[in-house]
Amino acid sequence: MRVRLTVNGRPRTADDVWPGESLLYVLRERLGLPGSKNACEQGECGSCTVRLDGDLVCACLVAAGQADGAAVDTVEGLRRGDELSPLQEAFHEAGAVQCGFCTPGLLMAAGELLERRPDPSDADIREALSGNLCRCTGYEKILDAVRLAAARTATAITTEPAGEPS
C-alpha cells in the first residue's frame, strides 16, 4: 500500500508499505528519518515518540496505514536549518544527553509540554516525561534542561519589543 504523510510540514509518500508495518519503520527505513529510535517496540520506553496530528504517540505502536493522511512531527523537525532549537540547546548545555537513545522522545515530550504549559512546575515536567525511559542520566539533568528551556522561553517572551502602533 502507499502511505501519504505530512512529515515536519512536508508532504511525503512511502510506497510498498506492508499492512503490519509500523509508522516508526516507515519514518526510519522508508523516509530516511532515523531520529526516532527503535528500542522496545512495545510502547514502553518512549524513544520513538512523535506527534501524530498533534498528539504524542509511540510510533512503534501505530500501524503505518493508520497514519495515512496524517501530519507527523519528528525530532528532525525541531531544527531550523543548521540551528538547534532552544530546547535542543538546553539539553546540550545541561548535559542531558549521554548515550542519546532516549533523547528524541524526551525532546518531543518536553516540546509538547512547553507548548502547552510554558512555565511548567517540576511535577508538570515529571508527568510529561513519565512515558520516556532513560538509562544513563538519572533524569536530573533532563529536568534541568526542560527548566532551562522554559526559563529562556519566558525570558524571550518578556523581552520581545512591542509591535508598532497602528
C-alpha positions in Angstrom: 0.0 0.0 0.0 1.0 3.6 -0.3 1.1 5.9 2.7 1.0 9.6 2.4 2.0 11.8 5.3 2.9 15.4 6.0 6.2 15.0 7.9 7.6 18.1 9.6 5.5 20.2 7.4 6.5 18.5 4.1 4.4 16.1 2.1 6.0 12.6 1.9 5.0 9.3 0.4 6.0 5.8 1.3 5.3 3.1 -1.3 5.1 -0.7 -0.9 4.2 -0.5 2.8 3.0 -3.8 4.1 -0.1 -3.9 6.3 1.7 -4.6 9.6 4.5 -2.1 9.2 4.8 0.5 11.9 4.9 4.2 11.5 8.4 4.0 13.1 9.6 1.7 10.4 8.2 3.9 7.7 9.9 7.0 9.2 13.3 5.4 9.7 13.6 3.0 6.9 11.4 4.3 4.1 11.6 8.0 4.6 15.2 8.2 5.9 14.4 9.9 9.2 16.4 7.9 11.8 15.9 10.4 14.7 13.0 8.4 16.3 14.7 5.4 17.9 13.7 1.8 17.7 14.2 0.4 21.2 11.5 -1.7 22.8 8.9 -1.9 20.0 6.2 -2.2 22.7 5.5 1.5 23.6 7.2 1.2 26.9 10.3 3.4 26.5 9.2 6.5 24.6 12.3 6.5 22.3 10.1 6.6 19.2 7.8 9.4 20.4 6.4 11.6 17.6 3.5 13.9 17.2 0.7 12.4 15.1 -1.9 15.1 14.2 -0.7 17.0 17.3 -0.9 14.1 19.8 2.2 12.4 21.3 2.3 8.7 20.3 4.9 5.9 20.3 5.5 5.4 16.6 6.3 1.7 17.2 2.6 1.1 18.2 1.0 2.9 15.2 0.4 0.9 12.1 1.6 2.9 9.1 -1.8 2.6 7.4 -3.4 4.3 10.4 -1.2 7.3 9.8 -2.1 7.7 6.2 -3.0 11.3 5.5 -1.8 12.4 8.9 0.6 15.1 10.0 3.7 13.7 11.8 6.3 15.8 13.6 9.6 14.1 14.4 12.7 15.2 16.3 14.3 16.1 13.0 11.6 18.9 12.7 12.9 20.7 15.8 16.0 22.0 14.0 15.7 25.1 11.9 18.3 24.8 9.1 21.7 24.5 10.8 20.4 25.8 14.2 19.4 23.7 17.1 16.0 24.6 18.7 16.2 26.3 22.1 15.1 23.0 23.7 17.9 21.1 21.9 20.4 23.8 23.0 19.2 23.5 26.6 19.6 19.7 26.6 23.1 20.1 25.3 24.1 22.8 27.8 22.6 21.0 30.8 24.3 17.7 29.9 21.0 16.0 29.4 22.3 13.9 26.5 24.5 10.9 27.3 24.1 7.9 25.0 21.3 9.8 23.2 19.0 6.9 22.6 16.1 8.3 24.7 16.8 11.9 23.7 14.5 12.2 20.6 11.5 11.0 22.6 12.3 13.2 25.6 12.7 16.2 23.3 9.3 15.6 21.7 7.6 15.1 25.0 9.3 18.2 26.5 8.5 20.3 23.5 4.8 19.4 23.7 4.8 20.2 27.4 6.4 23.7 26.8 3.9 24.5 24.1 1.0 23.6 26.3 2.5 25.0 29.6 5.4 27.4 29.0 6.1 27.7 32.8 5.8 24.1 34.0 6.2 23.1 37.6 8.6 20.2 38.4 5.6 18.0 38.8 4.4 19.0 35.3 7.8 18.2 33.8 7.9 14.8 35.6 4.4 13.9 34.4 5.1 15.0 30.8 8.3 12.9 30.7 6.9 9.9 32.6 6.5 7.9 29.4 10.2 8.2 28.5 12.8 5.9 30.0 16.5 6.9 30.3 19.2 4.5 31.5 22.1 7.0 31.6 21.4 10.4 33.1 19.4 9.7 36.3 16.9 12.3 34.9 18.1 15.3 36.9 20.0 16.8 34.0 17.0 16.2 31.8 14.8 18.1 34.3 17.4 20.9 34.4 17.3 21.1 30.6 13.5 21.5 30.5 13.6 24.1 33.3 16.4 26.0 31.3 14.4 25.9 28.1 11.3 27.1 29.9 13.2 29.9 31.6 14.7 31.0 28.2 11.3 30.9 26.5 9.8 33.0 29.3 12.7 35.5 29.1 12.3 35.7 25.3 8.6 36.4 25.5 9.0 39.2 28.1 11.9 40.9 26.3 10.5 41.0 22.8 9.8 44.6 21.7 6.2 45.6 21.4 4.8 45.8 17.9 4.5 49.2 16.1 1.2 51.0 16.9 -1.3 51.0 14.1 
